[in-house]
């Protein structure tokens, strides 16, 4: 036996889901911002005390981007002059002549 589906109900559901997606994206913005701030603070705290990079913790920042169905945060060192953000890759991952920051601290 085949079930009969009223197309109006399907279209009504599609409308509800479309609105729910927009509302969820707006609610997610606050959640993502809070998470990004927590990661930024933890990263900065764990980077304090590096002898040769005392200003590096201040270079860590985040940006939150909201799109129609997507909210994302990018967190990392900013290479603004004077804040040592350019050292981020070397401090985090090490280099040919340098250990990563976990080995330094």
C-alpha positions as CSV (number, residue, x, y, z in Angstrom):
1,X,0.0,0.0,0.0
2,X,1.2,3.4,-0.9
3,X,0.9,6.3,1.6
4,X,-0.6,9.5,0.4
5,X,1.5,12.6,1.1
6,X,-0.1,16.0,1.0
7,X,2.4,18.2,-0.8
8,X,1.3,21.2,1.2
9,X,2.7,19.6,4.4
10,X,6.0,19.0,2.7
11,X,6.3,22.6,1.6
12,X,5.3,23.8,5.0
13,X,8.0,21.7,6.6
14,X,10.5,23.1,4.1
15,X,9.6,26.6,5.1
16,X,10.0,25.8,8.8
17,X,13.4,24.2,8.2
18,X,14.6,27.2,6.1
19,X,13.8,29.6,8.9
20,X,15.2,27.2,11.5
21,X,18.5,27.2,9.6
22,X,18.8,31.0,9.7
23,X,17.9,31.1,13.4
24,X,20.4,28.3,14.1
25,X,23.2,30.2,12.2
26,X,22.5,33.3,14.3
27,X,22.6,31.3,17.6
28,X,25.7,29.5,16.5
29,X,27.5,32.8,16.0
30,X,27.5,33.4,19.8
31,X,28.6,29.9,20.5
32,X,31.5,30.0,18.0
33,X,32.6,33.4,19.2
34,X,32.7,32.1,22.8
35,X,34.6,29.0,21.7
36,X,37.1,31.0,19.7
37,X,37.7,33.4,22.7
38,X,38.3,30.4,24.9
39,X,40.8,28.9,22.5
40,X,42.5,32.3,22.0
41,X,42.9,32.7,25.8
42,X,44.2,29.2,26.3
43,X,46.7,29.5,23.5
44,X,47.9,32.9,24.8
45,X,48.2,31.6,28.3
46,X,50.2,28.5,27.2
47,X,52.5,30.8,25.2
48,X,53.5,33.0,28.1
49,X,57.0,32.8,29.4
50,X,58.8,32.2,26.1
51,X,62.1,34.0,26.7
52,X,62.7,35.2,23.2
53,X,59.1,35.9,22.3
54,X,57.5,37.9,25.2
55,X,55.0,39.7,22.9
56,X,53.9,36.6,21.0
57,X,50.8,35.9,23.3
58,X,49.4,39.3,22.4
59,X,49.5,38.4,18.7
60,X,46.9,35.7,19.0
61,X,43.5,36.8,17.8
62,X,40.4,35.4,16.1
63,X,37.9,36.3,13.4
64,X,34.4,34.9,13.1
65,X,32.7,34.7,9.7
66,X,29.0,34.1,9.4
67,X,27.6,32.9,6.1
68,X,24.1,31.7,5.3
69,X,24.4,28.2,6.7
70,X,27.9,28.4,8.1
71,X,29.7,30.0,11.0
72,X,33.5,29.6,11.3
73,X,36.3,31.0,13.4
74,X,39.9,31.4,12.4
75,X,42.3,31.6,15.4
76,X,46.0,32.3,15.3
77,X,48.8,34.8,15.5
78,X,48.4,38.1,13.8
79,X,51.6,39.4,12.1
80,X,51.0,43.0,12.9
81,X,54.4,44.7,13.3
82,X,55.7,44.6,16.9
83,X,53.7,41.8,18.3
84,X,55.9,38.8,17.2
85,X,53.1,37.0,15.4
86,X,55.4,36.2,12.6
87,X,57.1,33.7,14.9
88,X,53.9,31.6,15.2
89,X,54.8,28.8,12.8
90,X,58.3,28.4,14.3
91,X,57.0,28.5,17.9
92,X,54.2,26.1,17.3
93,X,55.8,23.6,15.0
94,X,59.5,24.2,15.4
95,X,62.0,24.5,12.6
96,X,65.3,23.1,11.4
97,X,67.2,24.6,14.2
98,X,64.4,25.2,16.7
99,X,62.2,22.9,18.9
100,X,58.4,23.6,19.1
101,X,57.2,25.8,22.0
102,X,56.1,22.8,24.1
103,X,59.8,21.9,24.3
104,X,60.8,25.5,25.0
105,X,58.4,26.3,27.8
